[in-house]
Amino acid sequence: MDMLDTANEQNAGAASVNSKREEESTSMNAANIEKQSREEADNVGAGEENVLPEAPTKPFVGTFRMFEKHGTNLFGCAFNQFLDSSEEPIAAVVGGTRVHLYKFPPCGPYGDIVEFKDVNLEFKEAEDLYTVAWCQIGANEYRLVFGGESGRLYVMDDKTMKVTKNLVACGGAINDIRTCPTNSKLFAIASKDKSVRVFDVRADAYLLVFGGPYSHLDSVLSVDWTPDGTKIVSCGFDNYVYGWDLSTKEIQDHLAYCTKYLDENKPIERIRSTEDIRTRQSKSAFDPEGYTKQFHTPSNLTRHIHYDYVDCIRAITRGWGTYFITKGCGRESLLRCWRFGTYGDLTENPIPGEPLTCHVEICTKNCPRASAWFNKFAIDPKNEFIVAGGDWGDLYFHNFDANEEEPIYTVKSNSKKETTRQVAFSNDGKIILAVGDKGLMCRLDRAPEGSKIYRNFWQRL
């Protein structure tokens, strides 16, 4: 991270350059891959050829893509991060009223995406599923948590594909769900009702809700945890990015109180309140079961990272600190890497009772055609690569250690120019899954070191 905190911080504030990157055509050495590429060109035309540029390394190549027959827009995807490295990767995908589970067999020479479970759910009200995450409640016992337009949260057993909980989670659409990296039963949601809420997958209501006078002024589009689980960050339509400190004694005591009952498989007892009846009644809408804690003041906030809405945020720890990558949309098409705090010997003088507002920009990465909102990027487990989707189905690859603002290369995921909606990495970082509109699914695999493969060799249904 030294490069990020020295050379890049000195260049903070440099103007972003948006430019289109044309993919160059080169030849392949492997006969079977060359044959596959010729067949692909016959099917989709020369404009669909995806060629990696001449470079020392070619990290990923496209291996498989398809459009699901149902044609439903697929918004969310997530690999089961709790599986052992020896197990076959499994990912969940949601969109419309459908929940899919896919297996990803080893690439040799072609990758594959095998659907082995699929359920089309029936809802009493209109629903369009936007986001999904995995939780673990025991050895080899996992739960899918997902939600969307209605604001209801669903918990599903991945073995039976049966919904075990159907909860009123918030007052608007659920736009993002992220599992706590240090507690596999906790997860946070970003909501259209301007709040961030924390759940335990075993509970019947949220344990924490963050919102109020210092909170978001519009829909919260994305949320994430810092790798140590001590802070939640959120962003949305209002351009703001907030940090919520979970390390305080009040929050930790409350989580311990709730966990005690859940570990004993008992309902959480209501918390006795000393507040007057009117105050309790006004809070009852945000405390349906009597054990939810409300917090109104974030630890950090800033509105100067992006100039338009921010639809995705992810946190990483690299080098000596915690950093955030956010994606700007609308009038912007770029990623920014930054951190809370000040630079050098400068210190921020906090105002008692108010959040800190300083931040340091590290670097900017351009995504030439990615202005549409709800297009969530991914970072590989080793924090080497960022992959962001684009409006026309492009996938933009950036390298953390490269000082260039432009993508190291761009891959077209489909010839129909359908928008990608989310990208995810497998646990070992060797497989990329991208999903999008009209049932778009595509897989890319990490090319072996020293590989002579220069061309994507998409296998198609």
Buried (B, 14 or more C-beta within 10 A) or exposed (E): BEBBBEEBBEBBEEEBEBEEBEBEEEEBEBEEBBEBBEEBBEEBEEEBBBBBEEEEEBBBBBBBBBBBEBEBBBBBBBBBBBBEEEEEBBBBBBBBBBBBBBBBEEBEEBBBBEEEBBBEBEBEEEBBBBBBBBBBBEEEEBBBBBBBBBBBBBBBBBEEBEBEBEBEBBEBBBBBBBBBBEBBBBBBBBBBBBBBBBBBBBBEBBBBBBBBEBBBEEBBBBBBBBBEBBBBBBBBBBBBBBBBBBEEEEBEEBBEBBBEBBEEEEEBEEBEEEEEEEEEEEEEEBBEBBBBBEBEBBBBBBBEBBEBBBBBBBBBBBEEBBBBBBBBBBEBBBBBBBBBBEBEEEEEEEEEEEBBBBBBBBBBBBBBBBBBBBBBBBBBBEBBBBBBBBBBBBBBBBBBEBEEBBBBBBBBBBBBBBBBBBBBBBBEBBBBBBBBBBBBBBBBBBBEEEBEBBBBBBBEE
